């Protein structure tokens, strides 16, 4: 899902953890991600609200 130039995509994440590792990012750059949770009940996915997460990569 693309929502604009300033957002990057995250498709899936392990539901047991709140960590996600995105590869291929540039050093010393700030990225903004849009994420939301979902739960599957009786074969139907119920989605939560969108959240905006901002993170900066290390200088290494």
PyMOL Python script that loads the backbone (N, CA, C, O; Angstrom):
from pymol import cmd

cmd.read_pdbstr("""\
ATOM      1  N   UNK A   1       0.829  -1.172   0.000  1.00  0.00           N
ATOM      2  CA  UNK A   1       0.000   0.000   0.000  1.00  0.00           C
ATOM      3  C   UNK A   1       0.878   1.241   0.000  1.00  0.00           C
ATOM      4  O   UNK A   1       1.718   1.398   0.886  1.00  0.00           O
ATOM      5  N   UNK A   2       0.704   2.100  -0.949  1.00  0.00           N
ATOM      6  CA  UNK A   2       1.431   3.356  -1.018  1.00  0.00           C
ATOM      7  C   UNK A   2       0.495   4.476  -0.581  1.00  0.00           C
ATOM      8  O   UNK A   2      -0.641   4.560  -1.048  1.00  0.00           O
ATOM      9  N   UNK A   3       0.973   5.332   0.312  1.00  0.00           N
ATOM     10  CA  UNK A   3       0.135   6.430   0.781  1.00  0.00           C
ATOM     11  C   UNK A   3       0.789   7.783   0.542  1.00  0.00           C
ATOM     12  O   UNK A   3       0.200   8.809   0.883  1.00  0.00           O
ATOM     13  N   UNK A   4       1.946   7.817  -0.013  1.00  0.00           N
ATOM     14  CA  UNK A   4       2.624   9.074  -0.274  1.00  0.00           C
ATOM     15  C   UNK A   4       4.125   8.869  -0.309  1.00  0.00           C
ATOM     16  O   UNK A   4       4.619   7.812   0.085  1.00  0.00           O
ATOM     17  N   UNK A   5       4.857   9.875  -0.780  1.00  0.00           N
ATOM     18  CA  UNK A   5       6.303   9.743  -0.921  1.00  0.00           C
ATOM     19  C   UNK A   5       7.024   9.618   0.410  1.00  0.00           C
ATOM     20  O   UNK A   5       8.048   8.938   0.482  1.00  0.00           O
ATOM     21  N   UNK A   6       6.525  10.253   1.468  1.00  0.00           N
ATOM     22  CA  UNK A   6       7.251  10.228   2.736  1.00  0.00           C
ATOM     23  C   UNK A   6       7.049   8.938   3.521  1.00  0.00           C
ATOM     24  O   UNK A   6       7.735   8.727   4.521  1.00  0.00           O
ATOM     25  N   UNK A   7       6.137   8.073   3.105  1.00  0.00           N
ATOM     26  CA  UNK A   7       5.875   6.824   3.811  1.00  0.00           C
ATOM     27  C   UNK A   7       6.509   5.652   3.082  1.00  0.00           C
ATOM     28  O   UNK A   7       6.524   5.612   1.852  1.00  0.00           O
ATOM     29  N   UNK A   8       7.027   4.710   3.833  1.00  0.00           N
ATOM     30  CA  UNK A   8       7.543   3.456   3.292  1.00  0.00           C
ATOM     31  C   UNK A   8       6.550   2.356   3.607  1.00  0.00           C
ATOM     32  O   UNK A   8       5.696   2.527   4.477  1.00  0.00           O
ATOM     33  N   UNK A   9       6.646   1.239   2.924  1.00  0.00           N
ATOM     34  CA  UNK A   9       5.697   0.143   3.103  1.00  0.00           C
ATOM     35  C   UNK A   9       6.207  -0.892   4.087  1.00  0.00           C
ATOM     36  O   UNK A   9       7.386  -1.247   4.071  1.00  0.00           O
ATOM     37  N   UNK A  10       5.321  -1.375   4.942  1.00  0.00           N
ATOM     38  CA  UNK A  10       5.558  -2.564   5.747  1.00  0.00           C
ATOM     39  C   UNK A  10       4.346  -3.449   5.524  1.00  0.00           C
ATOM     40  O   UNK A  10       3.219  -3.057   5.827  1.00  0.00           O
ATOM     41  N   UNK A  11       4.573  -4.628   5.002  1.00  0.00           N
ATOM     42  CA  UNK A  11       3.451  -5.490   4.655  1.00  0.00           C
ATOM     43  C   UNK A  11       2.995  -6.359   5.813  1.00  0.00           C
ATOM     44  O   UNK A  11       1.829  -6.298   6.203  1.00  0.00           O
ATOM     45  N   UNK A  12       3.887  -7.168   6.372  1.00  0.00           N
ATOM     46  CA  UNK A  12       3.488  -8.076   7.436  1.00  0.00           C
ATOM     47  C   UNK A  12       4.515  -8.058   8.542  1.00  0.00           C
ATOM     48  O   UNK A  12       5.663  -7.662   8.341  1.00  0.00           O
ATOM     49  N   UNK A  13       4.096  -8.484   9.693  1.00  0.00           N
ATOM     50  CA  UNK A  13       4.967  -8.546  10.859  1.00  0.00           C
ATOM     51  C   UNK A  13       4.471  -9.683  11.733  1.00  0.00           C
ATOM     52  O   UNK A  13       3.271  -9.953  11.784  1.00  0.00           O
ATOM     53  N   UNK A  14       5.381 -10.348  12.419  1.00  0.00           N
ATOM     54  CA  UNK A  14       4.999 -11.422  13.321  1.00  0.00           C
ATOM     55  C   UNK A  14       4.106 -10.866  14.427  1.00  0.00           C
ATOM     56  O   UNK A  14       4.496  -9.914  15.103  1.00  0.00           O
ATOM     57  N   UNK A  15       2.923 -11.434  14.630  1.00  0.00           N
ATOM     58  CA  UNK A  15       1.977 -10.876  15.589  1.00  0.00           C
ATOM     59  C   UNK A  15       2.415 -11.057  17.031  1.00  0.00           C
ATOM     60  O   UNK A  15       1.856 -10.413  17.919  1.00  0.00           O
ATOM     61  N   UNK A  16       3.400 -11.914  17.297  1.00  0.00           N
ATOM     62  CA  UNK A  16       3.853 -12.143  18.663  1.00  0.00           C
ATOM     63  C   UNK A  16       4.887 -11.116  19.110  1.00  0.00           C
ATOM     64  O   UNK A  16       5.271 -11.111  20.279  1.00  0.00           O
ATOM     65  N   UNK A  17       5.341 -10.258  18.227  1.00  0.00           N
ATOM     66  CA  UNK A  17       6.380  -9.300  18.559  1.00  0.00           C
ATOM     67  C   UNK A  17       6.018  -7.915  18.038  1.00  0.00           C
ATOM     68  O   UNK A  17       5.225  -7.782  17.107  1.00  0.00           O
ATOM     69  N   UNK A  18       6.596  -6.902  18.634  1.00  0.00           N
ATOM     70  CA  UNK A  18       6.374  -5.539  18.178  1.00  0.00           C
ATOM     71  C   UNK A  18       7.569  -5.018  17.397  1.00  0.00           C
ATOM     72  O   UNK A  18       7.627  -3.833  17.065  1.00  0.00           O
ATOM     73  N   UNK A  19       8.524  -5.894  17.100  1.00  0.00           N
ATOM     74  CA  UNK A  19       9.714  -5.494  16.359  1.00  0.00           C
ATOM     75  C   UNK A  19       9.597  -5.941  14.912  1.00  0.00           C
ATOM     76  O   UNK A  19       9.004  -6.977  14.613  1.00  0.00           O
ATOM     77  N   UNK A  20      10.168  -5.149  14.024  1.00  0.00           N
ATOM     78  CA  UNK A  20      10.198  -5.485  12.606  1.00  0.00           C
ATOM     79  C   UNK A  20      11.503  -4.948  12.048  1.00  0.00           C
ATOM     80  O   UNK A  20      11.873  -3.808  12.328  1.00  0.00           O
ATOM     81  N   UNK A  21      12.196  -5.744  11.273  1.00  0.00           N
ATOM     82  CA  UNK A  21      13.462  -5.314  10.696  1.00  0.00           C
ATOM     83  C   UNK A  21      13.271  -5.070   9.207  1.00  0.00           C
ATOM     84  O   UNK A  21      12.948  -5.993   8.458  1.00  0.00           O
ATOM     85  N   UNK A  22      13.466  -3.855   8.788  1.00  0.00           N
ATOM     86  CA  UNK A  22      13.354  -3.459   7.372  1.00  0.00           C
ATOM     87  C   UNK A  22      14.765  -3.344   6.817  1.00  0.00           C
ATOM     88  O   UNK A  22      15.588  -2.618   7.374  1.00  0.00           O
ATOM     89  N   UNK A  23      15.054  -4.041   5.742  1.00  0.00           N
ATOM     90  CA  UNK A  23      16.399  -4.021   5.169  1.00  0.00           C
ATOM     91  C   UNK A  23      16.453  -3.065   3.988  1.00  0.00           C
ATOM     92  O   UNK A  23      15.420  -2.680   3.441  1.00  0.00           O
ATOM     93  N   UNK A  24      17.657  -2.687   3.602  1.00  0.00           N
ATOM     94  CA  UNK A  24      17.856  -1.842   2.432  1.00  0.00           C
ATOM     95  C   UNK A  24      17.648  -0.363   2.686  1.00  0.00           C
ATOM     96  O   UNK A  24      17.409   0.388   1.740  1.00  0.00           O
ATOM     97  N   UNK A  25      17.731   0.086   3.947  1.00  0.00           N
ATOM     98  CA  UNK A  25      17.546   1.498   4.257  1.00  0.00           C
ATOM     99  C   UNK A  25      18.883   2.223   4.237  1.00  0.00           C
ATOM    100  O   UNK A  25      19.919   1.625   4.526  1.00  0.00           O
ATOM    101  N   UNK A  26      18.866   3.496   3.901  1.00  0.00           N
ATOM    102  CA  UNK A  26      20.085   4.298   3.864  1.00  0.00           C
ATOM    103  C   UNK A  26      20.496   4.702   5.272  1.00  0.00           C
ATOM    104  O   UNK A  26      19.649   4.840   6.155  1.00  0.00           O
ATOM    105  N   UNK A  27      21.799   4.890   5.484  1.00  0.00           N
ATOM    106  CA  UNK A  27      22.335   5.282   6.785  1.00  0.00           C
ATOM    107  C   UNK A  27      21.980   6.736   7.085  1.00  0.00           C
ATOM    108  O   UNK A  27      21.877   7.565   6.181  1.00  0.00           O
ATOM    109  N   UNK A  28      21.796   7.029   8.378  1.00  0.00           N
ATOM    110  CA  UNK A  28      21.557   8.382   8.869  1.00  0.00           C
ATOM    111  C   UNK A  28      20.382   9.064   8.161  1.00  0.00           C
ATOM    112  O   UNK A  28      20.474  10.236   7.795  1.00  0.00           O
ATOM    113  N   UNK A  29      19.295   8.344   7.970  1.00  0.00           N
ATOM    114  CA  UNK A  29      18.111   8.861   7.282  1.00  0.00           C
ATOM    115  C   UNK A  29      16.875   8.602   8.135  1.00  0.00           C
ATOM    116  O   UNK A  29      16.767   7.552   8.768  1.00  0.00           O
ATOM    117  N   UNK A  30      15.951   9.544   8.157  1.00  0.00           N
ATOM    118  CA  UNK A  30      14.702   9.379   8.902  1.00  0.00           C
ATOM    119  C   UNK A  30      13.640   8.801   7.966  1.00  0.00           C
ATOM    120  O   UNK A  30      13.433   9.295   6.857  1.00  0.00           O
ATOM    121  N   UNK A  31      12.973   7.744   8.435  1.00  0.00           N
ATOM    122  CA  UNK A  31      11.910   7.091   7.685  1.00  0.00           C
ATOM    123  C   UNK A  31      10.614   7.158   8.473  1.00  0.00           C
ATOM    124  O   UNK A  31      10.627   7.151   9.704  1.00  0.00           O
ATOM    125  N   UNK A  32       9.502   7.221   7.766  1.00  0.00           N
ATOM    126  CA  UNK A  32       8.180   7.229   8.377  1.00  0.00           C
ATOM    127  C   UNK A  32       7.397   6.054   7.823  1.00  0.00           C
ATOM    128  O   UNK A  32       7.331   5.855   6.609  1.00  0.00           O
ATOM    129  N   UNK A  33       6.799   5.270   8.726  1.00  0.00           N
ATOM    130  CA  UNK A  33       6.031   4.096   8.344  1.00  0.00           C
ATOM    131  C   UNK A  33       4.599   4.236   8.839  1.00  0.00           C
ATOM    132  O   UNK A  33       4.343   4.874   9.860  1.00  0.00           O
ATOM    133  N   UNK A  34       3.682   3.640   8.115  1.00  0.00           N
ATOM    134  CA  UNK A  34       2.291   3.545   8.568  1.00  0.00           C
ATOM    135  C   UNK A  34       2.009   2.081   8.852  1.00  0.00           C
ATOM    136  O   UNK A  34       2.244   1.219   8.005  1.00  0.00           O
ATOM    137  N   UNK A  35       1.504   1.803  10.048  1.00  0.00           N
ATOM    138  CA  UNK A  35       1.232   0.426  10.456  1.00  0.00           C
ATOM    139  C   UNK A  35      -0.152   0.348  11.081  1.00  0.00           C
ATOM    140  O   UNK A  35      -0.695   1.346  11.556  1.00  0.00           O
ATOM    141  N   UNK A  36      -0.711  -0.856  11.073  1.00  0.00           N
ATOM    142  CA  UNK A  36      -1.953  -1.093  11.805  1.00  0.00           C
ATOM    143  C   UNK A  36      -2.054  -2.571  12.136  1.00  0.00           C
ATOM    144  O   UNK A  36      -1.525  -3.425  11.425  1.00  0.00           O
ATOM    145  N   UNK A  37      -2.740  -2.849  13.220  1.00  0.00           N
ATOM    146  CA  UNK A  37      -2.904  -4.218  13.683  1.00  0.00           C
ATOM    147  C   UNK A  37      -4.188  -4.804  13.111  1.00  0.00           C
ATOM    148  O   UNK A  37      -5.106  -4.082  12.724  1.00  0.00           O
ATOM    149  N   UNK A  38      -4.226  -6.133  13.068  1.00  0.00           N
ATOM    150  CA  UNK A  38      -5.461  -6.807  12.689  1.00  0.00           C
ATOM    151  C   UNK A  38      -5.559  -8.121  13.450  1.00  0.00           C
ATOM    152  O   UNK A  38      -4.559  -8.670  13.912  1.00  0.00           O
ATOM    153  N   UNK A  39      -6.776  -8.603  13.566  1.00  0.00           N
ATOM    154  CA  UNK A  39      -7.025  -9.891  14.181  1.00  0.00           C
ATOM    155  C   UNK A  39      -7.981 -10.647  13.266  1.00  0.00           C
ATOM    156  O   UNK A  39      -8.898 -10.063  12.690  1.00  0.00           O
ATOM    157  N   UNK A  40      -7.759 -11.936  13.139  1.00  0.00           N
ATOM    158  CA  UNK A  40      -8.606 -12.759  12.284  1.00  0.00           C
ATOM    159  C   UNK A  40      -9.538 -13.574  13.177  1.00  0.00           C
ATOM    160  O   UNK A  40      -9.079 -14.345  14.021  1.00  0.00           O
ATOM    161  N   UNK A  41     -10.853 -13.402  12.990  1.00  0.00           N
ATOM    162  CA  UNK A  41     -11.848 -14.120  13.778  1.00  0.00           C
ATOM    163  C   UNK A  41     -12.917 -14.658  12.844  1.00  0.00           C
ATOM    164  O   UNK A  41     -13.505 -13.905  12.067  1.00  0.00           O
ATOM    165  N   UNK A  42     -13.165 -15.937  12.916  1.00  0.00           N
ATOM    166  CA  UNK A  42     -14.170 -16.592  12.057  1.00  0.00           C
ATOM    167  C   UNK A  42     -13.921 -16.339  10.572  1.00  0.00           C
ATOM    168  O   UNK A  42     -14.867 -16.203   9.796  1.00  0.00           O
ATOM    169  N   UNK A  43     -12.637 -16.274  10.174  1.00  0.00           N
ATOM    170  CA  UNK A  43     -12.294 -16.087   8.775  1.00  0.00           C
ATOM    171  C   UNK A  43     -12.409 -14.649   8.283  1.00  0.00           C
ATOM    172  O   UNK A  43     -12.254 -14.398   7.088  1.00  0.00           O
ATOM    173  N   UNK A  44     -12.677 -13.704   9.176  1.00  0.00           N
ATOM    174  CA  UNK A  44     -12.808 -12.289   8.810  1.00  0.00           C
ATOM    175  C   UNK A  44     -11.703 -11.509   9.510  1.00  0.00           C
ATOM    176  O   UNK A  44     -11.457 -11.715  10.698  1.00  0.00           O
ATOM    177  N   UNK A  45     -11.029 -10.606   8.777  1.00  0.00           N
ATOM    178  CA  UNK A  45      -9.998  -9.764   9.369  1.00  0.00           C
ATOM    179  C   UNK A  45     -10.627  -8.474   9.879  1.00  0.00           C
ATOM    180  O   UNK A  45     -11.356  -7.795   9.156  1.00  0.00           O
ATOM    181  N   UNK A  46     -10.334  -8.146  11.136  1.00  0.00           N
ATOM    182  CA  UNK A  46     -10.777  -6.897  11.739  1.00  0.00           C
ATOM    183  C   UNK A  46      -9.544  -6.032  11.962  1.00  0.00           C
ATOM    184  O   UNK A  46      -8.613  -6.438  12.658  1.00  0.00           O
ATOM    185  N   UNK A  47      -9.535  -4.837  11.370  1.00  0.00           N
ATOM    186  CA  UNK A  47      -8.378  -3.961  11.401  1.00  0.00           C
ATOM    187  C   UNK A  47      -8.517  -2.879  12.461  1.00  0.00           C
ATOM    188  O   UNK A  47      -9.616  -2.399  12.739  1.00  0.00           O
ATOM    189  N   UNK A  48      -7.369  -2.497  13.055  1.00  0.00           N
ATOM    190  CA  UNK A  48      -7.319  -1.381  13.988  1.00  0.00           C
ATOM    191  C   UNK A  48      -7.043  -0.094  13.237  1.00  0.00           C
ATOM    192  O   UNK A  48      -7.002  -0.085  12.006  1.00  0.00           O
ATOM    193  N   UNK A  49      -6.854   0.987  13.967  1.00  0.00           N
ATOM    194  CA  UNK A  49      -6.558   2.290  13.367  1.00  0.00           C
ATOM    195  C   UNK A  49      -5.122   2.324  12.862  1.00  0.00           C
ATOM    196  O   UNK A  49      -4.259   1.593  13.349  1.00  0.00           O
ATOM    197  N   UNK A  50      -4.882   3.184  11.878  1.00  0.00           N
ATOM    198  CA  UNK A  50      -3.539   3.398  11.368  1.00  0.00           C
ATOM    199  C   UNK A  50      -2.734   4.188  12.390  1.00  0.00           C
ATOM    200  O   UNK A  50      -3.268   5.077  13.052  1.00  0.00           O
ATOM    201  N   UNK A  51      -1.442   3.864  12.519  1.00  0.00           N
ATOM    202  CA  UNK A  51      -0.519   4.591  13.364  1.00  0.00           C
ATOM    203  C   UNK A  51       0.694   4.981  12.529  1.00  0.00           C
ATOM    204  O   UNK A  51       1.126   4.212  11.670  1.00  0.00           O
ATOM    205  N   UNK A  52       1.238   6.147  12.768  1.00  0.00           N
ATOM    206  CA  UNK A  52       2.435   6.620  12.073  1.00  0.00           C
ATOM    207  C   UNK A  52       3.625   6.446  12.991  1.00  0.00           C
ATOM    208  O   UNK A  52       3.634   6.937  14.119  1.00  0.00           O
ATOM    209  N   UNK A  53       4.642   5.733  12.491  1.00  0.00           N
ATOM    210  CA  UNK A  53       5.863   5.468  13.252  1.00  0.00           C
ATOM    211  C   UNK A  53       7.022   6.144  12.533  1.00  0.00           C
ATOM    212  O   UNK A  53       7.169   5.997  11.319  1.00  0.00           O
ATOM    213  N   UNK A  54       7.839   6.878  13.267  1.00  0.00           N
ATOM    214  CA  UNK A  54       8.994   7.544  12.682  1.00  0.00           C
ATOM    215  C   UNK A  54      10.251   6.985  13.332  1.00  0.00           C
ATOM    216  O   UNK A  54      10.297   6.812  14.550  1.00  0.00           O
ATOM    217  N   UNK A  55      11.279   6.701  12.518  1.00  0.00           N
ATOM    218  CA  UNK A  55      12.536   6.150  13.039  1.00  0.00           C
ATOM    219  C   UNK A  55      13.698   6.674  12.204  1.00  0.00           C
ATOM    220  O   UNK A  55      13.555   6.955  11.014  1.00  0.00           O
ATOM    221  N   UNK A  56      14.849   6.797  12.855  1.00  0.00           N
ATOM    222  CA  UNK A  56      16.046   7.254  12.162  1.00  0.00           C
ATOM    223  C   UNK A  56      17.081   6.139  12.193  1.00  0.00           C
ATOM    224  O   UNK A  56      17.300   5.519  13.233  1.00  0.00           O
ATOM    225  N   UNK A  57      17.718   5.883  11.057  1.00  0.00           N
ATOM    226  CA  UNK A  57      18.742   4.840  10.984  1.00  0.00           C
ATOM    227  C   UNK A  57      20.051   5.341  11.606  1.00  0.00           C
ATOM    228  O   UNK A  57      20.260   6.545  11.751  1.00  0.00           O
ATOM    229  N   UNK A  58      20.914   4.412  11.967  1.00  0.00           N
ATOM    230  CA  UNK A  58      22.179   4.752  12.616  1.00  0.00           C
ATOM    231  C   UNK A  58      23.191   5.267  11.599  1.00  0.00           C
ATOM    232  O   UNK A  58      23.045   5.054  10.395  1.00  0.00           O
ATOM    233  N   UNK A  59      24.210   5.942  12.096  1.00  0.00           N
ATOM    234  CA  UNK A  59      25.226   6.557  11.232  1.00  0.00           C
ATOM    235  C   UNK A  59      26.285   5.598  10.734  1.00  0.00           C
ATOM    236  O   UNK A  59      27.021   5.952   9.812  1.00  0.00           O
ATOM    237  N   UNK A  60      26.402   4.409  11.287  1.00  0.00           N
ATOM    238  CA  UNK A  60      27.461   3.446  10.969  1.00  0.00           C
ATOM    239  C   UNK A  60      27.995   3.581   9.617  1.00  0.00           C
ATOM    240  O   UNK A  60      28.889   2.829   9.228  1.00  0.00           O
TER     241      UNK A  60
END
""", "prot")
cmd.dss("prot")
cmd.show_as("cartoon", "prot")
cmd.util.cbc("prot")
cmd.orient("prot")
